[in-house]
Amino acid sequence: MSELGDTLRFYRDLGFEEIYTRSAKGPETAAARAPAPKPAERPVVIAPPVANLFVPSSETLEEIRVDLGECTRCKLHSTRHSIVFGSGNPKAEVVFVGEGPGADEDAQGLPFVGRAGQLLTQMIDNSAQRMGVPLRRADCYICNVVKCRPPANRTPEKDEMETCSPFLMRQLQTIRPRAIVVLGATAARALLGTTEPMHRLRGNWFDFQGAKLLVTFHPAYLLRDPHKKKEAWEDMQQLFRFLYNL
Ligand code: URA
């Protein structure tokens, strides 16, 4: 495919359905001359403090996985096939946190390997490439709030998240990333302890015990509503600007 074709496909994948070029001949309409509408003002949402997440940890990820064992701590164990602990670079500068494994992840024992996972890979790799930064999915660490698939992909329940999230906290404490990207409202609520709706959370940075935490859309949501990809792309730009001081 030509470079132009690649570029058009890239923007289409981000949710831009139509791309306009300035025409020398075409009449300029009043709408085209009107100033672009200002983006809505963002509310400031303050994250509640979380106790001691980044006290130095001497645990390794392998030790945390061993401690998790063949977990039966919550009811999700009875329907899962695999525990999906997490994967990626144990020294990652950025950790992506999803909600819980789906069918593909449950089958393979790895996070974000299904359709949503493929989109997550594109979100990271394509956005980084476009911004000229060397980060790729393999450089990140990827995990979920709950490590076992909720039946029929339902939202994990409060008790399930409360039982499992200490393992997530230990993973974060071991990796000690500079940035945590939270994918979707459920994971945001689990980590931030807030019930704020997604439109108030996304695109905002939170201080999370020495790390920066950014909330963005879950890729499964972006598959259902591709128009939101533009905002997800803006969030990825924010991430890379922070990580690379751009
Ligand atoms: N959705 C998630 O939240 N996590 C996965 O690992 C896959 C899909």
Boltz pocket constraint, residues with backbone or C-beta under 6 A from the ligand:
constraints:
  - pocket:
      binder: B
      contacts: [[A, 98], [A, 99], [A, 100], [A, 101], [A, 102], [A, 105], [A, 110], [A, 111], [A, 112], [A, 113], [A, 114], [A, 116], [A, 117], [A, 143], [A, 144], [A, 183], [A, 220]]
      max_distance: 6.0
